[in-house]
C-alpha cells in the first residue's frame, strides 16, 4: 500500500490518510463543508477539523472558504484532478 495512506504513528508527524482524501473530494464535489458533512454522515465540525489537518499536513490551503461555500485553490484543484 502506498505510504501516503498509512495511518499515523506515534506523536511525530502524521501521514495523510485515505479518509482525509475522500472527505476532501466530497467537499469539493459538494462545494460546501456542511453539504459534504450531511452526505458523509459526519458532523460538520469534525469534517472541518479533518480538512484543516489535511491542509496543515500539506503545508498549504486546499480550499478557499467563502460565505457561499468553498472552492478549491489552485493547489486543491491539482490535488483533486
N, C-alpha and C positions, 0 to 999 in steps of 0.2 A: 504494500500500500504506500502511496506517495507520502513522504514525510510531512507535507503540508497539512494532511488530515489527521495526524496523530493527536491524541489527547495530550494536554499539558502535563508536565511532570514537575513535581516539587514547587518551590516558591520562586524559581527562576523565571525567565521569560516564557511566555505562553506560545503555543503554536496554533495557528489558525485551524479551526475545526470545521468539519463539513456542515454542521448545523448553522454556524455563522454565515457561511456562503449561501446556504439555502434561504436563510432569513433575508440576507441582503438582496438576493434575486427577487424574492417575493415583494419586498418593499419597493424595489424599482418597478416591478410589474404593476403593482397597485398604485404607485405614485403617492402613497400615504402610509405612514407608520401605523396609524390607527386601523386603516382598512386591512393592512397586511396582518396585524395582530389578530383581528377577527378571523381572517381566513386561515391563519395558522393555529388558532385556538390557544393563543398565549396572551398574557397580559401586556398591554401597551408599554408600561414602564420596563418590563423585563426585555421586551424586544428592543426598546431604545438602548438599554444598557448593553445588550449583545452587539448592536450595531456600533455603539461608541467604543466598545472593547476591540472590535474588528478594526475600526479606524485608528485606534491607538497602536495596535499591533502593526498595521500597515505604515504608520507614521504620516498619514495624510487623511484629509477629509474625502470621503467617498460619496457623500450626499450633500446637496445644497438644501437646507431647510428653509422653507418659506411659509407664509401664512396660508398658502393654498396647497401645501403638501411638500413633497420632496422630489428632487430630480437628481440624477447622478452628476457628479462633477466630471471633468474630463478623465481623471484617473478612474472614477467609478464606472464610466462608460467603457473604458478599456478593460476593466476587470469583468464587467457584465458580459461583454461580447467576446 
